[in-house]
Amino acid sequence: METIDTLALTLGTGWAAGINLYAAVLVLGYLGMTGHVTLPPGLEVLSDPLVMGIAGIMYFIEFFADKTPGVDSGWDALHTFVRIPAGALLAAGAASGFEVNQAAELAAALVGGTMAAGSHFTKAGTRLMINTSPEPVTNWTASIAEDLAVIGGLWAALNYPLAFIILLVLFVALVIWLLPKIWRALKSLFRRIGTLFAKEPPTADSSVENQSEHPDVLKSLFHSANTGDQGTEK
């Protein structure tokens, strides 16, 4: 593979894994199995029927979990420990097309893991904000758009590597600009939720305490009532 092709695939696999790992594995495995592309040695295992079968089952589950408000955020939280390491492994496998040493593959793994982390946290944070809306249409639209982005992005990385790298640089710039804003919005959201749960209804004990704070008022009222009764008897 040429240098630009391998670089695009290395960056693309990490980026795609952070959004939808199983879709990325299926796309690469299918293209390699059908002979549309020649995968580097480190990624040839993706064309194995067993790998593609497991990836297909997991993608089927994620397809519905990712489109259910609330469930998608839990799924993203769980896959923080899956997508980022997998993105690093896929990037290292793609870098094997350079025929480089282990140090370069480790560097590729670090870059791939970073790309996966950036795309994953951007997706997860955006989904949390979308889930504050009660309607599910926005959630479905975002999920389908993410799936199409993974398929289209990997196809571009394999067929138009230079154009993909340019678009990926723009994506990284967008992430750098967007993540702090998402973080501030999420902190504000969690703060409002915490304030909501912190408000406790008054209890019976608090009512007793409030009464005990005004004993003089109660005594004066009781005294006035007794005085009035004595005056009536006279």
Steps between C-alpha positions, in 0.01 A plus 500: 500500500615855432583726790199729463265201469635337814493827694138562407403145599692525829326822599166389357478175692565676831247772423231256384548265797422786738161554337385149416760226542287215367399687185868578435600135538217387270585753229870418497441125527245500218717707266799278570305177464344601166831620361398864461807603699818332614524532874842528666620184678392629841139540387455187290347322799196729467397302191475179699136375507511454878610859558242633256228285657567629852528857372169458318322378814641786707410753231143368496477554878661843480272603215200494734678596824652804330157626395329469839523822707679434829611151400738650244680702768541190717628310197749779427620502861561125488678523165744759627703194606452327163515755218818681604720187542349350185574819308862478614524135388342569160733795441802289591379228262455753220851634561640158421454600136801725546710193584631689801652389828318451830576854619318648199205265552483610864500863387218419256308334783533814712378718215214262423396485865502879516286526187260242641480687833427830325222365281357287782475780758362739240230248416423411863484863614281601209265210569462602866394845391261362237340274761380804695240538224189281555449421130693202353528623140819699562658194663417275207626758251831537685548123522432439130726792407781349709464161332509662155801709602695188598416318176564804281812602690668161468403479133659842445811401695546200272414668170579869549757504780620858453147642504424293810807631684397859423148434630643327807715806579183711486327250729784522753477881495125471557554264793754735660246782474197293597611283793547786751153630414348154542681461834366834631149414385514158667632649827209744499257217430637280782495799735130560430424131551691501829311808617172334412573190708648704785164665573331282766137542609444613860471211748306459821814566704555832325139598580559428868820701493320794339237488775763484771662812358194706601399378849424850625242560230320176584503578872357848446219364286418239765506764775269732304252217446490416874456865592209534266329192647541632858350836401197330351439295814496816717 
